[in-house]
Amino acid sequence: MKTKKVLLYLVIAFAVFYMYSRPAEAATAVKGMFNGISSGAGQLAMFFSKLFN
């Protein structure tokens, strides 16, 4: 359990450092992540739409 907390804090610290040192690249990464999630949700919706037609 303690290792999990330490890893979480390290990931958060890295994310904050990355946003501070390279804000444009961090914004691009977040934008890409949301585009991927949106695309996946759309594909999943299409799957269920075709499944129940």
CHARMM-style PDB file with segment names, atoms N, HN, CA, C and O in Angstrom:
ATOM      1  N   MET     1       0.831  -1.198   0.000  1.00  0.00      PROA
ATOM      2  CA  MET     1       0.000   0.000   0.000  1.00  0.00      PROA
ATOM      3  C   MET     1       0.867   1.250   0.000  1.00  0.00      PROA
ATOM      4  O   MET     1       0.552   2.234  -0.669  1.00  0.00      PROA
ATOM      5  N   LYS     2       1.948   1.209   0.744  1.00  0.00      PROA
ATOM      6  HN  LYS     2       2.204   0.410   1.288  1.00  0.00      PROA
ATOM      7  CA  LYS     2       2.820   2.377   0.823  1.00  0.00      PROA
ATOM      8  C   LYS     2       3.511   2.634  -0.510  1.00  0.00      PROA
ATOM      9  O   LYS     2       3.708   3.784  -0.904  1.00  0.00      PROA
ATOM     10  N   THR     3       3.880   1.557  -1.205  1.00  0.00      PROA
ATOM     11  HN  THR     3       3.720   0.622  -0.885  1.00  0.00      PROA
ATOM     12  CA  THR     3       4.532   1.695  -2.504  1.00  0.00      PROA
ATOM     13  C   THR     3       3.583   2.351  -3.499  1.00  0.00      PROA
ATOM     14  O   THR     3       4.006   3.163  -4.321  1.00  0.00      PROA
ATOM     15  N   LYS     4       2.320   2.006  -3.428  1.00  0.00      PROA
ATOM     16  HN  LYS     4       1.976   1.347  -2.759  1.00  0.00      PROA
ATOM     17  CA  LYS     4       1.319   2.574  -4.318  1.00  0.00      PROA
ATOM     18  C   LYS     4       1.217   4.092  -4.114  1.00  0.00      PROA
ATOM     19  O   LYS     4       1.132   4.845  -5.085  1.00  0.00      PROA
ATOM     20  N   LYS     5       1.224   4.534  -2.865  1.00  0.00      PROA
ATOM     21  HN  LYS     5       1.292   3.922  -2.077  1.00  0.00      PROA
ATOM     22  CA  LYS     5       1.156   5.959  -2.564  1.00  0.00      PROA
ATOM     23  C   LYS     5       2.387   6.692  -3.082  1.00  0.00      PROA
ATOM     24  O   LYS     5       2.277   7.774  -3.659  1.00  0.00      PROA
ATOM     25  N   VAL     6       3.551   6.103  -2.876  1.00  0.00      PROA
ATOM     26  HN  VAL     6       3.641   5.224  -2.407  1.00  0.00      PROA
ATOM     27  CA  VAL     6       4.797   6.726  -3.329  1.00  0.00      PROA
ATOM     28  C   VAL     6       4.782   6.859  -4.846  1.00  0.00      PROA
ATOM     29  O   VAL     6       5.154   7.906  -5.376  1.00  0.00      PROA
ATOM     30  N   LEU     7       4.360   5.814  -5.550  1.00  0.00      PROA
ATOM     31  HN  LEU     7       4.058   4.964  -5.119  1.00  0.00      PROA
ATOM     32  CA  LEU     7       4.294   5.875  -7.008  1.00  0.00      PROA
ATOM     33  C   LEU     7       3.288   6.920  -7.478  1.00  0.00      PROA
ATOM     34  O   LEU     7       3.537   7.626  -8.455  1.00  0.00      PROA
ATOM     35  N   LEU     8       2.162   7.022  -6.794  1.00  0.00      PROA
ATOM     36  HN  LEU     8       1.960   6.448  -6.000  1.00  0.00      PROA
ATOM     37  CA  LEU     8       1.160   8.023  -7.135  1.00  0.00      PROA
ATOM     38  C   LEU     8       1.731   9.425  -6.975  1.00  0.00      PROA
ATOM     39  O   LEU     8       1.547  10.275  -7.846  1.00  0.00      PROA
ATOM     40  N   TYR     9       2.419   9.669  -5.873  1.00  0.00      PROA
ATOM     41  HN  TYR     9       2.569   8.978  -5.166  1.00  0.00      PROA
ATOM     42  CA  TYR     9       3.026  10.985  -5.644  1.00  0.00      PROA
ATOM     43  C   TYR     9       4.100  11.289  -6.685  1.00  0.00      PROA
ATOM     44  O   TYR     9       4.233  12.434  -7.119  1.00  0.00      PROA
ATOM     45  N   LEU    10       4.856  10.289  -7.085  1.00  0.00      PROA
ATOM     46  HN  LEU    10       4.748   9.359  -6.733  1.00  0.00      PROA
ATOM     47  CA  LEU    10       5.873  10.495  -8.117  1.00  0.00      PROA
ATOM     48  C   LEU    10       5.233  10.841  -9.463  1.00  0.00      PROA
ATOM     49  O   LEU    10       5.720  11.715 -10.181  1.00  0.00      PROA
ATOM     50  N   VAL    11       4.160  10.163  -9.796  1.00  0.00      PROA
ATOM     51  HN  VAL    11       3.765   9.452  -9.213  1.00  0.00      PROA
ATOM     52  CA  VAL    11       3.463  10.446 -11.057  1.00  0.00      PROA
ATOM     53  C   VAL    11       2.884  11.859 -11.036  1.00  0.00      PROA
ATOM     54  O   VAL    11       2.984  12.586 -12.025  1.00  0.00      PROA
ATOM     55  N   ILE    12       2.288  12.245  -9.927  1.00  0.00      PROA
ATOM     56  HN  ILE    12       2.207  11.655  -9.124  1.00  0.00      PROA
ATOM     57  CA  ILE    12       1.730  13.593  -9.807  1.00  0.00      PROA
ATOM     58  C   ILE    12       2.832  14.639  -9.884  1.00  0.00      PROA
ATOM     59  O   ILE    12       2.679  15.659 -10.555  1.00  0.00      PROA
ATOM     60  N   ALA    13       3.941  14.391  -9.199  1.00  0.00      PROA
ATOM     61  HN  ALA    13       4.065  13.562  -8.653  1.00  0.00      PROA
ATOM     62  CA  ALA    13       5.062  15.331  -9.238  1.00  0.00      PROA
ATOM     63  C   ALA    13       5.617  15.465 -10.651  1.00  0.00      PROA
ATOM     64  O   ALA    13       5.948  16.567 -11.088  1.00  0.00      PROA
ATOM     65  N   PHE    14       5.719  14.352 -11.363  1.00  0.00      PROA
ATOM     66  HN  PHE    14       5.450  13.457 -11.008  1.00  0.00      PROA
ATOM     67  CA  PHE    14       6.208  14.397 -12.734  1.00  0.00      PROA
ATOM     68  C   PHE    14       5.248  15.177 -13.626  1.00  0.00      PROA
ATOM     69  O   PHE    14       5.685  15.967 -14.462  1.00  0.00      PROA
ATOM     70  N   ALA    15       3.941  14.963 -13.455  1.00  0.00      PROA
ATOM     71  HN  ALA    15       3.585  14.321 -12.776  1.00  0.00      PROA
ATOM     72  CA  ALA    15       2.954  15.674 -14.264  1.00  0.00      PROA
ATOM     73  C   ALA    15       3.023  17.181 -14.017  1.00  0.00      PROA
ATOM     74  O   ALA    15       2.960  17.970 -14.959  1.00  0.00      PROA
ATOM     75  N   VAL    16       3.149  17.574 -12.764  1.00  0.00      PROA
ATOM     76  HN  VAL    16       3.200  16.933 -11.998  1.00  0.00      PROA
ATOM     77  CA  VAL    16       3.251  19.002 -12.438  1.00  0.00      PROA
ATOM     78  C   VAL    16       4.534  19.585 -13.022  1.00  0.00      PROA
ATOM     79  O   VAL    16       4.516  20.676 -13.592  1.00  0.00      PROA
ATOM     80  N   PHE    17       5.635  18.874 -12.884  1.00  0.00      PROA
ATOM     81  HN  PHE    17       5.650  17.988 -12.421  1.00  0.00      PROA
ATOM     82  CA  PHE    17       6.903  19.334 -13.449  1.00  0.00      PROA
ATOM     83  C   PHE    17       6.807  19.460 -14.964  1.00  0.00      PROA
ATOM     84  O   PHE    17       7.293  20.436 -15.535  1.00  0.00      PROA
ATOM     85  N   TYR    18       6.184  18.482 -15.620  1.00  0.00      PROA
ATOM     86  HN  TYR    18       5.790  17.689 -15.156  1.00  0.00      PROA
ATOM     87  CA  TYR    18       6.047  18.500 -17.076  1.00  0.00      PROA
ATOM     88  C   TYR    18       5.189  19.682 -17.522  1.00  0.00      PROA
ATOM     89  O   TYR    18       5.518  20.356 -18.498  1.00  0.00      PROA
ATOM     90  N   MET    19       4.090  19.934 -16.809  1.00  0.00      PROA
ATOM     91  HN  MET    19       3.823  19.387 -16.016  1.00  0.00      PROA
ATOM     92  CA  MET    19       3.228  21.066 -17.155  1.00  0.00      PROA
ATOM     93  C   MET    19       3.944  22.395 -16.942  1.00  0.00      PROA
ATOM     94  O   MET    19       3.731  23.346 -17.695  1.00  0.00      PROA
ATOM     95  N   TYR    20       4.778  22.461 -15.935  1.00  0.00      PROA
ATOM     96  HN  TYR    20       4.951  21.688 -15.324  1.00  0.00      PROA
ATOM     97  CA  TYR    20       5.499  23.694 -15.640  1.00  0.00      PROA
ATOM     98  C   TYR    20       6.630  23.925 -16.632  1.00  0.00      PROA
ATOM     99  O   TYR    20       6.838  25.052 -17.081  1.00  0.00      PROA
ATOM    100  N   SER    21       7.360  22.877 -16.979  1.00  0.00      PROA
ATOM    101  HN  SER    21       7.192  21.961 -16.615  1.00  0.00      PROA
ATOM    102  CA  SER    21       8.535  23.044 -17.837  1.00  0.00      PROA
ATOM    103  C   SER    21       8.181  23.070 -19.323  1.00  0.00      PROA
ATOM    104  O   SER    21       8.871  23.726 -20.103  1.00  0.00      PROA
ATOM    105  N   ARG    22       7.126  22.372 -19.726  1.00  0.00      PROA
ATOM    106  HN  ARG    22       6.566  21.839 -19.092  1.00  0.00      PROA
ATOM    107  CA  ARG    22       6.724  22.318 -21.146  1.00  0.00      PROA
ATOM    108  C   ARG    22       5.200  22.395 -21.252  1.00  0.00      PROA
ATOM    109  O   ARG    22       4.548  21.387 -21.528  1.00  0.00      PROA
ATOM    110  N   PRO    23       4.641  23.555 -21.040  1.00  0.00      PROA
ATOM    111  CA  PRO    23       3.174  23.652 -21.028  1.00  0.00      PROA
ATOM    112  C   PRO    23       2.518  23.361 -22.382  1.00  0.00      PROA
ATOM    113  O   PRO    23       1.436  22.774 -22.420  1.00  0.00      PROA
ATOM    114  N   ALA    24       3.145  23.757 -23.489  1.00  0.00      PROA
ATOM    115  HN  ALA    24       4.024  24.234 -23.458  1.00  0.00      PROA
ATOM    116  CA  ALA    24       2.540  23.515 -24.801  1.00  0.00      PROA
ATOM    117  C   ALA    24       2.472  22.017 -25.100  1.00  0.00      PROA
ATOM    118  O   ALA    24       1.455  21.522 -25.583  1.00  0.00      PROA
ATOM    119  N   GLU    25       3.560  21.302 -24.811  1.00  0.00      PROA
ATOM    120  HN  GLU    25       4.386  21.704 -24.418  1.00  0.00      PROA
ATOM    121  CA  GLU    25       3.569  19.859 -25.049  1.00  0.00      PROA
ATOM    122  C   GLU    25       2.598  19.142 -24.117  1.00  0.00      PROA
ATOM    123  O   GLU    25       1.957  18.170 -24.516  1.00  0.00      PROA
ATOM    124  N   ALA    26       2.486  19.618 -22.873  1.00  0.00      PROA
ATOM    125  HN  ALA    26       3.007  20.408 -22.549  1.00  0.00      PROA
ATOM    126  CA  ALA    26       1.553  19.005 -21.930  1.00  0.00      PROA
ATOM    127  C   ALA    26       0.113  19.202 -22.407  1.00  0.00      PROA
ATOM    128  O   ALA    26      -0.708  18.290 -22.308  1.00  0.00      PROA
ATOM    129  N   ALA    27      -0.187  20.384 -22.921  1.00  0.00      PROA
ATOM    130  HN  ALA    27       0.479  21.125 -23.002  1.00  0.00      PROA
ATOM    131  CA  ALA    27      -1.535  20.645 -23.422  1.00  0.00      PROA
ATOM    132  C   ALA    27      -1.838  19.761 -24.627  1.00  0.00      PROA
ATOM    133  O   ALA    27      -2.949  19.247 -24.758  1.00  0.00      PROA
ATOM    134  N   THR    28      -0.858  19.583 -25.504  1.00  0.00      PROA
ATOM    135  HN  THR    28       0.045  20.001 -25.398  1.00  0.00      PROA
ATOM    136  CA  THR    28      -1.036  18.720 -26.664  1.00  0.00      PROA
ATOM    137  C   THR    28      -1.275  17.277 -26.236  1.00  0.00      PROA
ATOM    138  O   THR    28      -2.105  16.585 -26.825  1.00  0.00      PROA
ATOM    139  N   ALA    29      -0.555  16.820 -25.217  1.00  0.00      PROA
ATOM    140  HN  ALA    29       0.120  17.382 -24.739  1.00  0.00      PROA
ATOM    141  CA  ALA    29      -0.723  15.450 -24.723  1.00  0.00      PROA
ATOM    142  C   ALA    29      -2.117  15.252 -24.138  1.00  0.00      PROA
ATOM    143  O   ALA    29      -2.758  14.234 -24.399  1.00  0.00      PROA
ATOM    144  N   VAL    30      -2.589  16.208 -23.355  1.00  0.00      PROA
ATOM    145  HN  VAL    30      -2.068  17.035 -23.142  1.00  0.00      PROA
ATOM    146  CA  VAL    30      -3.924  16.099 -22.756  1.00  0.00      PROA
ATOM    147  C   VAL    30      -4.994  16.137 -23.843  1.00  0.00      PROA
ATOM    148  O   VAL    30      -5.967  15.385 -23.791  1.00  0.00      PROA
ATOM    149  N   LYS    31      -4.810  17.015 -24.822  1.00  0.00      PROA
ATOM    150  HN  LYS    31      -4.020  17.627 -24.863  1.00  0.00      PROA
ATOM    151  CA  LYS    31      -5.759  17.106 -25.932  1.00  0.00      PROA
ATOM    152  C   LYS    31      -5.824  15.783 -26.694  1.00  0.00      PROA
ATOM    153  O   LYS    31      -6.909  15.322 -27.048  1.00  0.00      PROA
ATOM    154  N   GLY    32      -4.684  15.182 -26.943  1.00  0.00      PROA
ATOM    155  HN  GLY    32      -3.802  15.556 -26.655  1.00  0.00      PROA
ATOM    156  CA  GLY    32      -4.642  13.893 -27.627  1.00  0.00      PROA
ATOM    157  C   GLY    32      -5.313  12.796 -26.818  1.00  0.00      PROA
ATOM    158  O   GLY    32      -5.998  11.934 -27.368  1.00  0.00      PROA
ATOM    159  N   MET    33      -5.109  12.838 -25.508  1.00  0.00      PROA
ATOM    160  HN  MET    33      -4.552  13.538 -25.061  1.00  0.00      PROA
ATOM    161  CA  MET    33      -5.731  11.841 -24.644  1.00  0.00      PROA
ATOM    162  C   MET    33      -7.260  11.963 -24.699  1.00  0.00      PROA
ATOM    163  O   MET    33      -7.955  10.952 -24.801  1.00  0.00      PROA
ATOM    164  N   PHE    34      -7.781  13.178 -24.633  1.00  0.00      PROA
ATOM    165  HN  PHE    34      -7.216  14.000 -24.550  1.00  0.00      PROA
ATOM    166  CA  PHE    34      -9.223  13.369 -24.693  1.00  0.00      PROA
ATOM    167  C   PHE    34      -9.777  13.003 -26.066  1.00  0.00      PROA
ATOM    168  O   PHE    34     -10.882  12.469 -26.165  1.00  0.00      PROA
ATOM    169  N   ASN    35      -9.025  13.284 -27.120  1.00  0.00      PROA
ATOM    170  HN  ASN    35      -8.127  13.717 -27.040  1.00  0.00      PROA
ATOM    171  CA  ASN    35      -9.461  12.880 -28.457  1.00  0.00      PROA
ATOM    172  C   ASN    35      -9.543  11.361 -28.562  1.00  0.00      PROA
ATOM    173  O   ASN    35     -10.467  10.828 -29.177  1.00  0.00      PROA
ATOM    174  N   GLY    36      -8.591  10.673 -27.972  1.00  0.00      PROA
ATOM    175  HN  GLY    36      -7.840  11.106 -27.473  1.00  0.00      PROA
ATOM    176  CA  GLY    36      -8.611   9.214 -27.976  1.00  0.00      PROA
ATOM    177  C   GLY    36      -9.780   8.654 -27.199  1.00  0.00      PROA
ATOM    178  O   GLY    36     -10.425   7.703 -27.642  1.00  0.00      PROA
ATOM    179  N   ILE    37     -10.058   9.230 -26.052  1.00  0.00      PROA
ATOM    180  HN  ILE    37      -9.533  10.002 -25.692  1.00  0.00      PROA
ATOM    181  CA  ILE    37     -11.197   8.780 -25.245  1.00  0.00      PROA
ATOM    182  C   ILE    37     -12.505   9.032 -25.988  1.00  0.00      PROA
ATOM    183  O   ILE    37     -13.395   8.182 -25.998  1.00  0.00      PROA
ATOM    184  N   SER    38     -12.616  10.196 -26.604  1.00  0.00      PROA
ATOM    185  HN  SER    38     -11.893  10.887 -26.596  1.00  0.00      PROA
ATOM    186  CA  SER    38     -13.823  10.536 -27.357  1.00  0.00      PROA
ATOM    187  C   SER    38     -14.014   9.592 -28.534  1.00  0.00      PROA
ATOM    188  O   SER    38     -15.127   9.136 -28.795  1.00  0.00      PROA
ATOM    189  N   SER    39     -12.946   9.301 -29.235  1.00  0.00      PROA
ATOM    190  HN  SER    39     -12.042   9.671 -29.023  1.00  0.00      PROA
ATOM    191  CA  SER    39     -13.019   8.380 -30.367  1.00  0.00      PROA
ATOM    192  C   SER    39     -13.430   6.981 -29.911  1.00  0.00      PROA
ATOM    193  O   SER    39     -14.259   6.333 -30.550  1.00  0.00      PROA
ATOM    194  N   GLY    40     -12.855   6.528 -28.822  1.00  0.00      PROA
ATOM    195  HN  GLY    40     -12.182   7.054 -28.303  1.00  0.00      PROA
ATOM    196  CA  GLY    40     -13.206   5.213 -28.284  1.00  0.00      PROA
ATOM    197  C   GLY    40     -14.654   5.144 -27.855  1.00  0.00      PROA
ATOM    198  O   GLY    40     -15.322   4.137 -28.087  1.00  0.00      PROA
ATOM    199  N   ALA    41     -15.149   6.200 -27.232  1.00  0.00      PROA
ATOM    200  HN  ALA    41     -14.606   7.018 -27.043  1.00  0.00      PROA
ATOM    201  CA  ALA    41     -16.557   6.225 -26.813  1.00  0.00      PROA
ATOM    202  C   ALA    41     -17.475   6.202 -28.030  1.00  0.00      PROA
ATOM    203  O   ALA    41     -18.514   5.542 -28.014  1.00  0.00      PROA
ATOM    204  N   GLY    42     -17.097   6.915 -29.074  1.00  0.00      PROA
ATOM    205  HN  GLY    42     -16.253   7.451 -29.087  1.00  0.00      PROA
ATOM    206  CA  GLY    42     -17.895   6.912 -30.302  1.00  0.00      PROA
ATOM    207  C   GLY    42     -17.934   5.536 -30.946  1.00  0.00      PROA
ATOM    208  O   GLY    42     -18.980   5.094 -31.422  1.00  0.00      PROA
ATOM    209  N   GLN    43     -16.796   4.863 -30.958  1.00  0.00      PROA
ATOM    210  HN  GLN    43     -15.947   5.221 -30.571  1.00  0.00      PROA
ATOM    211  CA  GLN    43     -16.747   3.513 -31.532  1.00  0.00      PROA
ATOM    212  C   GLN    43     -17.568   2.535 -30.698  1.00  0.00      PROA
ATOM    213  O   GLN    43     -18.242   1.662 -31.246  1.00  0.00      PROA
ATOM    214  N   LEU    44     -17.514   2.677 -29.391  1.00  0.00      PROA
ATOM    215  HN  LEU    44     -16.967   3.386 -28.946  1.00  0.00      PROA
ATOM    216  CA  LEU    44     -18.297   1.817 -28.511  1.00  0.00      PROA
ATOM    217  C   LEU    44     -19.794   2.055 -28.714  1.00  0.00      PROA
ATOM    218  O   LEU    44     -20.579   1.106 -28.734  1.00  0.00      PROA
ATOM    219  N   ALA    45     -20.185   3.313 -28.864  1.00  0.00      PROA
ATOM    220  HN  ALA    45     -19.548   4.083 -28.848  1.00  0.00      PROA
ATOM    221  CA  ALA    45     -21.592   3.637 -29.114  1.00  0.00      PROA
ATOM    222  C   ALA    45     -22.050   3.045 -30.444  1.00  0.00      PROA
ATOM    223  O   ALA    45     -23.161   2.527 -30.550  1.00  0.00      PROA
ATOM    224  N   MET    46     -21.186   3.125 -31.459  1.00  0.00      PROA
ATOM    225  HN  MET    46     -20.283   3.546 -31.373  1.00  0.00      PROA
ATOM    226  CA  MET    46     -21.529   2.557 -32.766  1.00  0.00      PROA
ATOM    227  C   MET    46     -21.686   1.040 -32.667  1.00  0.00      PROA
ATOM    228  O   MET    46     -22.584   0.461 -33.278  1.00  0.00      PROA
ATOM    229  N   PHE    47     -20.809   0.405 -31.896  1.00  0.00      PROA
ATOM    230  HN  PHE    47     -20.079   0.876 -31.400  1.00  0.00      PROA
ATOM    231  CA  PHE    47     -20.899  -1.049 -31.714  1.00  0.00      PROA
ATOM    232  C   PHE    47     -22.250  -1.433 -31.125  1.00  0.00      PROA
ATOM    233  O   PHE    47     -22.917  -2.328 -31.645  1.00  0.00      PROA
ATOM    234  N   PHE    48     -22.663  -0.766 -30.042  1.00  0.00      PROA
ATOM    235  HN  PHE    48     -22.121  -0.039 -29.620  1.00  0.00      PROA
ATOM    236  CA  PHE    48     -23.919  -1.125 -29.414  1.00  0.00      PROA
ATOM    237  C   PHE    48     -25.109  -0.741 -30.278  1.00  0.00      PROA
ATOM    238  O   PHE    48     -26.142  -1.410 -30.250  1.00  0.00      PROA
ATOM    239  N   SER    49     -24.968   0.324 -31.039  1.00  0.00      PROA
ATOM    240  HN  SER    49     -24.129   0.867 -31.062  1.00  0.00      PROA
ATOM    241  CA  SER    49     -26.039   0.713 -31.964  1.00  0.00      PROA
ATOM    242  C   SER    49     -26.239  -0.379 -33.018  1.00  0.00      PROA
ATOM    243  O   SER    49     -27.371  -0.760 -33.315  1.00  0.00      PROA
ATOM    244  N   LYS    50     -25.143  -0.874 -33.576  1.00  0.00      PROA
ATOM    245  HN  LYS    50     -24.224  -0.563 -33.334  1.00  0.00      PROA
ATOM    246  CA  LYS    50     -25.240  -1.937 -34.590  1.00  0.00      PROA
ATOM    247  C   LYS    50     -25.674  -3.261 -33.976  1.00  0.00      PROA
ATOM    248  O   LYS    50     -26.335  -4.068 -34.630  1.00  0.00      PROA
ATOM    249  N   LEU    51     -25.303  -3.481 -32.728  1.00  0.00      PROA
ATOM    250  HN  LEU    51     -24.766  -2.826 -32.197  1.00  0.00      PROA
ATOM    251  CA  LEU    51     -25.636  -4.726 -32.048  1.00  0.00      PROA
ATOM    252  C   LEU    51     -27.128  -4.859 -31.825  1.00  0.00      PROA
ATOM    253  O   LEU    51     -27.675  -5.954 -31.950  1.00  0.00      PROA
ATOM    254  N   PHE    52     -27.794  -3.767 -31.497  1.00  0.00      PROA
ATOM    255  HN  PHE    52     -27.349  -2.877 -31.395  1.00  0.00      PROA
ATOM    256  CA  PHE    52     -29.207  -3.819 -31.152  1.00  0.00      PROA
ATOM    257  C   PHE    52     -30.111  -3.427 -32.311  1.00  0.00      PROA
ATOM    258  O   PHE    52     -31.315  -3.276 -32.105  1.00  0.00      PROA
ATOM    259  N   ASN    53     -29.592  -3.257 -33.505  1.00  0.00      PROA
ATOM    260  HN  ASN    53     -28.613  -3.380 -33.672  1.00  0.00      PROA
ATOM    261  CA  ASN    53     -30.444  -2.953 -34.679  1.00  0.00      PROA
ATOM    262  C   ASN    53     -30.813  -4.193 -35.411  1.00  0.00      PROA
ATOM    263  OT1 ASN    53     -31.521  -4.129 -36.416  1.00  0.00      PROA
TER     264      ASN     53
END
